[in-house]
């Protein structure tokens, strides 16, 4: 790839990165996530989605970097986004304004009219003037817009008396994690009582079994997700989406189904195992068999897997923190914590983009799946 040098300020250069440079950077970046990963960039290339690896480079290291991809194009005008990005360590957050300043210029040459960013940065970890700094860069705060602003997660370090597990180079099998009976009991007891009973009954009373799905079995996953989508009012991803993730993330993604003793699937879920967390990305279940505990059993298996293999966090992903929301109540039963991210910000790159940006409004909360 020919690198396009845009500007040099105090020995900091904004330019396109090679995939090798991006891999090296993401390997150690504290804000890394699957949306801003080498595997995701390769997926974009394979699916012919326009995307650029860009970064602000110091004398001997990449300071800020990410994948800027096109999410919408019409009449040659493009809206670019850094999904869950750009990436930076806290020590380099002061370099973000320069990165964005030069990135806007670069993407304008690619016929960009809007740039959206959704940093993988918790509100509690962001500088007090973070939003104001972005506002000075011309960014409008959109809250939860296309990227989830609230997630729900279990931090294993916060479970009382749970032994710490070091990250393992060779991970145990998804459905056969290496975990001691004592640790298993401490994890189980950290859940709400009704969740503990449901998990036990799922196997002891109803005989449910779990199975790791191959890509050829993904229609089972889609069937379950579509059934839940009709109830909860969301439009699920198509099968190609999950197949593409499997093709490019390989062993770092998995799909699990819960089945009756006769092999009938009653629930299924898709997970991404990336960085220091296991992410519960999408799922569905049969309404007819709702009370049998299939979803609970799947979550229990993956929580054990995450703990046993040294992941710091089990992430239930996007949530609607409404006490009356059924999905939120389900996730609450595993006694994690709500995480609030800084949200999505958008800046105009042209007069057309400025007119378009006036139509985008802040949303404290959206029903994202």
PyMOL commands that set and color helices and strands:
alter all, ss='L'
color gray80, all
select helices_A, chain A and resi 19-28+34-36+38-46+90-108+123-125+130-136+156-158+181-189+193-204+215-232+239-252+287-292+294-308+326-332+351-357
alter helices_A, ss='H'
color red, helices_A
select strands_A, chain A and resi 7-9+12-16+51-57+62-74+77-82+87-88+112-117+139-143+150-155+209-212+253-259+265-274+277-285+313-318+337-340+344-348
alter strands_A, ss='S'
color yellow, strands_A
deselect
rebuild
show_as cartoon
